[in-house]
């Protein structure tokens, strides 16, 4: 059976190889959007 996601690269989805990249990307996104938030809100990454 062919893959239902032909453009997906399984190597990039291996969490043991990419978990740090995902974590860093999430933190970088949080830092980038924080200045744009209403003062009544805050960014929480670990919640």
C-alpha positions in Angstrom: 0.0 0.0 0.0 1.5 3.4 -0.9 1.9 6.0 1.7 -1.2 8.3 2.2 1.3 11.1 2.7 3.7 10.8 -0.3 5.5 14.1 0.4 6.2 13.2 4.1 9.7 12.3 5.0 9.7 9.7 7.8 13.3 10.6 8.8 12.1 14.1 9.8 9.4 12.7 12.0 11.6 10.6 14.2 11.3 12.2 17.7 14.6 11.0 19.0 16.4 12.9 16.2 14.2 16.1 16.1 12.8 16.6 19.6 15.3 19.4 20.4 14.6 21.1 17.1 10.9 21.1 17.8 11.5 22.4 21.3 13.7 25.2 20.1 11.2 26.1 17.4 8.4 26.4 19.9 10.4 28.6 22.2 11.5 30.8 19.3 7.9 31.2 18.2 6.9 32.1 21.7 9.6 34.7 22.0 8.7 36.1 18.6 5.0 36.6 19.4 5.3 37.7 23.0 5.9 41.5 22.2 2.7 41.5 20.1 0.5 40.2 22.8 -2.0 42.2 24.8 -0.5 43.0 28.3 -3.2 40.8 29.8 -1.8 37.7 28.2 1.5 35.8 28.5 3.2 33.0 26.6 3.4 29.7 28.3 5.4 26.9 26.5 5.3 24.1 29.1 1.6 24.3 30.1 
